[in-house]
Amino acid sequence: MRILQRMATVLLTTSLAAQLPLEEAVQACLDAGTEEDYVRRRDELLQRGDATGDALLTALTTRPEPLRGATKFVVPFEGLQLEVHASAPETRAGDRLLPVLYAVNWSSQFLHDAVHEHVITAEVPGYKPEQFSDAARASHVKVLNTIAWRTGGDPDALWWTGYSWGGHACWDDALHRPGFVRGFVGRGGGPRRVYYRLLPNLVGTELLAVCGRKDDAELVWNLREIQRTRKDLGLSFTYWEPADSGHDQPLPGENDAGEALRKVAPLPPPQRFTLLADGANVEHPLFRVLAVDERTVKLPERITVSAQQSPDEQRRETLRSMQKHVVSVRWAITTKATKTGTTKTVTLQGKGVPKGRFAFRAPWFQVGDDVRVMVGTRQLFAGVLQPDPQALLDEARRTGDRLRPALRLVEVAF
């Protein structure tokens, strides 16, 4: 009897899904509470006659009305239901996209006061994922992308902020998910030294940091070292260090950081990038590292430095030694005129990365582009770009990104 009841429930759900307008069916699919439920809904959706690639792309990217005032909504992530609290200016123009500031932990009305009349602000109260974990990074990306789509956010002006562990998370997320945000405001937090080897990933990201001079000495040293080397690394880094503050709130300088955020201009998407990785799942919007040479990224248990060096130089020598223990993927997108139009060619090079996945996303690519993907002289893909229905849904479910949808995925082996 129970088996028959479950079968009847599944048939009823399938029938209802088939009757829903496509846009509503897509939303119900992406909102599924579990991955098992998502896969079932996705497979049902893909059986519909109207679920063509073009139709799904339209359904995915059609925005709700821009948010004015406050709202709450749920983002499903790995079995969790993350409740987002978001707010936008009541007086915003209906056709104006706004920057989005997602506070991975809020803790700062001072920063909020500088920005809340000009940007969309949001948080997930009580959510504290495991620090420095891939799950934390993935959840912060998905929540931020979902906020942008739900509220009328500008995909070229997405930001993270956080205080204390949230400040650490801003650095950790941006280092392991470069290209997803325009910048961040890290407060009372900074990068772990083990991640300094990934600092070149932050080229093109606006880095704003506030930390009290009396805070943890190691944390302050880390931030000062980035300040010292920022030009050599090509980083845009602005640092406020109030002399009389420790690990407390509010921090003088937070208001200035909020004002600085509002003045940051969008950047055109880079056509060339080198993605450094210290493990699998490091990801740019265009490329996800699926596996690495573990021997290359593994750090030695001990790093020998000269006893004749100063403590600062010993730290720097340690950091230089760690820089060797990374793998990389480089790509360039070139456009060439042909007799029938233009062709965009993606040329990929990998070092210590046996496999990954390339995503054709806007604004780099559009439906109808004539594209090729090359690894050396091997051609992995060639053709006119059309949306792949399953890729559209799977990537929107995974990353929350409905403003820069993945039109098609290409598996890459180096």
Backbone hydrogen bonds, N-H to C=O, Kabsch-Sander energy under -0.5 kcal/mol:
donor,donor_aa,acceptor,acceptor_aa,energy
5,Q,1,M,-2.4
6,R,2,R,-2.7
7,M,3,I,-2.5
8,A,4,L,-2.3
9,T,5,Q,-2.4
10,V,6,R,-2.5
11,L,7,M,-2.4
12,L,8,A,-2.3
13,T,9,T,-2.7
14,T,10,V,-2.7
15,S,11,L,-2.3
16,L,12,L,-2.6
17,A,13,T,-2.7
18,A,14,T,-2.1
19,Q,15,S,-1.2
20,L,16,L,-1.4
25,A,21,P,-2.6
26,V,22,L,-2.6
27,Q,23,E,-2.0
28,A,24,E,-2.6
29,C,25,A,-2.1
30,L,26,V,-2.5
31,D,27,Q,-1.8
32,A,29,C,-1.4
38,Y,34,T,-2.3
39,V,35,E,-2.7
40,R,36,E,-2.0
41,R,37,D,-2.6
42,R,38,Y,-3.2
43,D,39,V,-2.6
44,E,40,R,-2.0
45,L,41,R,-2.6
46,L,42,R,-2.6
47,Q,43,D,-0.6
47,Q,44,E,-0.9
48,R,45,L,-1.6
51,A,48,R,-1.2
52,T,50,D,-1.4
56,L,52,T,-2.8
57,L,53,G,-2.2
58,T,54,D,-2.1
59,A,55,A,-2.5
60,L,56,L,-2.7
61,T,57,L,-1.9
62,T,58,T,-1.3
63,R,61,T,-0.6
67,L,151,T,-1.4
69,G,88,A,-2.1
71,T,86,A,-2.4
73,F,84,V,-1.7
75,V,82,L,-2.6
77,F,80,L,-2.4
80,L,77,F,-2.5
82,L,75,V,-2.4
82,L,80,L,-0.6
83,E,81,Q,-0.7
84,V,73,F,-3.4
84,V,82,L,-0.7
85,H,123,E,-2.9
86,A,71,T,-2.4
86,A,84,V,-0.6
87,S,121,T,-2.6
88,A,69,G,-2.6
92,R,89,P,-1.2
96,R,93,A,-1.6
97,L,95,D,-0.6
98,L,152,G,-1.7
100,V,157,A,-2.2
101,L,120,I,-3.3
102,Y,100,V,-0.6
102,Y,159,W,-2.5
103,A,101,L,-0.7
103,A,122,A,-2.9
104,V,102,Y,-0.8
104,V,161,T,-2.4
105,N,161,T,-0.5
112,H,108,S,-1.7
113,D,109,Q,-2.5
114,A,110,F,-0.8
114,A,111,L,-0.9
115,V,111,L,-0.7
115,V,112,H,-1.1
116,H,112,H,-2.8
118,H,115,V,-2.7
119,V,115,V,-1.8
120,I,99,P,-3.0
121,T,87,S,-2.3
121,T,119,V,-0.5
122,A,101,L,-1.8
123,E,85,H,-1.8
124,V,103,A,-0.6
127,Y,124,V,-2.0
128,K,126,G,-0.6
133,S,130,E,-1.1
137,R,133,S,-1.9
138,A,134,D,-2.6
139,S,135,A,-2.4
140,H,136,A,-2.3
141,V,137,R,-2.0
142,K,138,A,-2.4
143,V,139,S,-2.8
144,L,140,H,-1.9
145,N,141,V,-2.5
146,T,142,K,-2.3
147,I,143,V,-2.5
148,A,144,L,-2.3
149,W,145,N,-2.1
150,R,146,T,-2.7
151,T,147,I,-2.0
152,G,148,A,-0.9
153,G,148,A,-2.9
154,D,98,L,-2.8
157,A,154,D,-2.3
159,W,100,V,-2.3
160,W,183,G,-1.2
161,T,102,Y,-1.7
162,G,185,V,-1.3
163,Y,105,N,-0.6
164,S,187,R,-2.0
166,G,163,Y,-2.2
167,G,164,S,-0.6
168,H,164,S,-2.0
169,A,165,W,-2.1
170,C,166,G,-1.7
171,W,167,G,-1.3
172,D,168,H,-2.6
173,D,169,A,-3.3
174,A,170,C,-2.0
175,L,171,W,-2.4
176,H,172,D,-1.8
177,R,173,D,-1.8
180,F,177,R,-1.3
182,R,158,L,-2.6
183,G,158,L,-1.3
184,F,206,E,-2.1
185,V,160,W,-2.1
186,G,184,F,-0.5
186,G,208,L,-2.6
187,R,162,G,-2.4
187,R,185,V,-0.5
188,G,210,V,-3.1
195,Y,192,R,-1.7
196,Y,193,R,-1.7
198,L,195,Y,-2.2
199,L,196,Y,-1.8
201,N,198,L,-2.5
202,L,199,L,-2.4
203,V,200,P,-1.5
205,T,202,L,-2.4
206,E,182,R,-2.9
207,L,205,T,-0.6
207,L,236,S,-2.8
208,L,184,F,-2.1
208,L,206,E,-0.6
209,A,238,T,-2.4
210,V,186,G,-2.3
211,C,240,W,-2.2
212,G,246,G,-0.6
213,R,242,P,-2.5
214,K,245,S,-3.0
215,D,212,G,-1.8
220,V,216,D,-2.4
221,W,217,A,-2.3
222,N,218,E,-2.4
223,L,219,L,-2.1
224,R,220,V,-2.5
225,E,221,W,-2.4
226,I,222,N,-1.6
227,Q,223,L,-2.2
228,R,224,R,-2.4
229,T,225,E,-1.8
230,R,226,I,-1.0
233,L,229,T,-2.0
234,G,230,R,-0.9
235,L,230,R,-2.7
236,S,205,T,-0.6
237,F,235,L,-0.9
238,T,207,L,-2.7
240,W,209,A,-2.6
245,S,242,P,-1.1
248,D,246,G,-1.5
254,E,251,L,-2.2
257,A,253,G,-2.3
258,G,254,E,-2.3
259,E,255,N,-2.1
260,A,256,D,-2.5
261,L,257,A,-2.3
262,R,258,G,-1.5
263,K,259,E,-0.7
263,K,260,A,-1.0
264,V,260,A,-0.5
264,V,261,L,-1.4
273,F,331,W,-1.9
275,L,273,F,-0.5
275,L,329,V,-3.1
276,L,274,T,-0.6
277,A,327,V,-2.4
281,N,289,V,-3.4
282,V,279,G,-0.8
283,E,176,H,-2.3
284,H,287,F,-3.1
288,R,357,R,-2.2
289,V,282,V,-2.6
290,L,288,R,-0.6
290,L,355,K,-1.6
291,A,355,K,-1.4
293,D,352,G,-2.5
294,E,292,V,-1.1
296,T,293,D,-1.1
297,V,293,D,-1.5
298,K,294,E,-1.4
304,T,302,R,-0.5
309,Q,306,S,-1.2
314,Q,310,S,-2.4
315,R,311,P,-2.0
316,R,312,D,-2.2
317,E,313,E,-2.4
318,T,314,Q,-2.0
319,L,315,R,-2.2
320,R,316,R,-2.4
321,S,317,E,-1.9
322,M,318,T,-1.8
323,Q,319,L,-1.3
324,K,321,S,-1.1
325,H,322,M,-2.0
326,V,324,K,-1.2
327,V,277,A,-2.2
328,S,351,K,-2.3
329,V,275,L,-1.9
330,R,349,Q,-3.1
331,W,273,F,-2.1
332,A,347,T,-1.5
333,I,271,Q,-2.3
334,T,332,A,-0.6
334,T,345,T,-2.4
336,K,343,T,-2.4
338,T,341,G,-3.9
341,G,338,T,-0.6
343,T,336,K,-2.6
344,K,370,D,-3.0
345,T,334,T,-2.9
345,T,343,T,-0.6
346,V,372,R,-3.0
347,T,332,A,-2.4
347,T,345,T,-0.6
348,L,346,V,-0.5
348,L,374,M,-2.9
349,Q,330,R,-2.6
351,K,328,S,-2.9
355,K,291,A,-0.6
356,G,412,V,-2.4
357,R,288,R,-1.9
358,F,410,V,-2.9
359,A,286,L,-2.6
360,F,408,R,-2.6
361,R,359,A,-1.0
362,A,405,P,-0.8
364,W,361,R,-0.6
365,F,361,R,-2.0
368,G,385,L,-3.0
369,D,366,Q,-2.0
370,D,342,T,-0.6
371,V,369,D,-0.7
371,V,383,G,-2.8
372,R,344,K,-2.0
373,V,381,F,-2.4
374,M,346,V,-3.4
375,V,378,R,-2.4
376,G,348,L,-0.7
378,R,375,V,-2.1
380,L,373,V,-2.9
380,L,378,R,-0.7
381,F,373,V,-1.2
383,G,371,V,-2.1
385,L,369,D,-3.4
388,D,407,L,-3.2
392,L,388,D,-2.5
393,L,389,P,-1.9
394,D,390,Q,-3.1
395,E,391,A,-2.3
396,A,392,L,-1.7
397,R,393,L,-2.5
398,R,394,D,-2.3
399,T,395,E,-2.9
400,G,396,A,-1.6
401,D,395,E,-0.5
402,R,400,G,-0.9
407,L,360,F,-3.0
407,L,405,P,-0.9
408,R,360,F,-0.6
410,V,358,F,-2.7
412,V,356,G,-2.7
414,F,354,P,-1.9
